[in-house]
Amino acid sequence: MKSFSFKLPLFWKFSFAIISIVLIFGSINSILIYNNVQTALQSETKKRALFIANSISNQITTSILFEDYISLQNTINSIKEIDDNIFYIFVLDNKNRLLVHTFKTDLPLDLLRANILKENQKYNTQLLLLKDLDKEIILDVAVPILGGRIGAVRVGLKESSIIADVQKTVNIFWLMVAAFLFVGIAGALVFAKFITKPIKAIQNVADGIDLNQIGKSEIPQIRIREKFLDKIKMLFRAEDEIDILADKFNQMIIRLDKAYRDLQNAQATIIQSEKLATVGTLTAGLAHEINNPVAGLQNCIRRIKNDPSNIEQIIKYINMMETATDKIGNVLGNLLNFTRRQTGGSESLSVNEIIENSLLLVSHRLEKLKISITKNFQTELPNIRGNKNQLEQVMLNLLINSLDSIEEKCISDPACEKRIILNAARKDNYVILYIQDTGKGIPENIKDKIFDPFFTTKQPGKGTGLGLSVVYKIIESHNGKIQIDSNEGIDTTVKISIPVYK
């Protein structure tokens, strides 16, 4: 079952929690208060009713004995008028016959039959709800006169006053609950702000961190609770978990910055190591490229020494010597540029120049293996943005891989085609470069491993397993893309996309 989530600020979480707790406990307490207050008031009302009934009993005893019913009526009327909570008073003789009452009309028969005193009973109380009494809840108290020998007094008190008092008490309690809710929500607002403000400061710093700038610019630090309400400097602070979180976050950023710098240095070291390893594989060819011009120089010097007076011949040999030294200079210059640890940033680069410099370094192997180079470049190809030294390393690594692949294929098939095709064209904001060779291709079962560090299919001593891994990292750092498609035993095509220089 799919879970549902939504964003709810901390203030509302605190508020809902406080409101829920206050309402739950308020409801429970209001029920308890209602029951306890009602019980207490009913007990007090019962005592009061007994007191009134006994007082009436004492006052009217003489009037009953002398059968002075007018005085008896006046007495109960006056007592009823004094207390608004008295609903009725009536007097019965010892045979339970009505003598006097305070009703304006006849006394209800249902009331007369209710709450009858038993023999030798000191008093009796009963809650009544009679339709003839306007559905009023009445506490009816019956008290005997002279032990019941001459009659009894019945007094009815309204329960509505008790209910009103209980309701008033509960209302006051709910007003207190509302006050607590208001204070609680205000406290939640302050508390939430006190908690969320430092968290938002951490969030803002986290959002402001540019991973591309780590290791290059000064990293931000989190500062929280340095001033009270952002105005008054705090002289002392009691640190809590949020302060620890901010401190740990600052330490994490510092460690991340250091780790990134170490990673950059390690990556630069790996690239440089792979570059030097590549130079090692080219040593024989470079020596050949230098030895041929040196042999020509030696030959020119020997001829000049044999006939130093032949000015025309000297001029001819000097031109040949200049050509030879230029070739040596170009080879050594390209080699030095390639092996130099370059720290510069991106610049505008010519794709043609990068390819020609790389081909120059592998020219001896191309001649030795008799491999043809086909170049199909778009006219007016735009420059690309990048690091010249690194991109030449990419091109050289890919050319060496193509040469090795063709060489290995020709061992088993001497009549194999020996060709490398280079295509370059612009597409949108990228220059797309294709390097296609007719080598042995890549087996299907290792295609997903070719960019893994230290993975190689070459014989020991012929490869470090870092070539394509370094190539991938360099292309990625240039915001480019690299893709390799290969048909085992037929060919391999490398597609590189590098952003155009703007």
Summary of the structure (lengths in Angstrom):
residues: 502
radius of gyration: 54.0
end to end distance: 50.9
largest distance: 181.8
contacts: 1397
relative contact order: 0.06
helix: 57%
strand: 17%
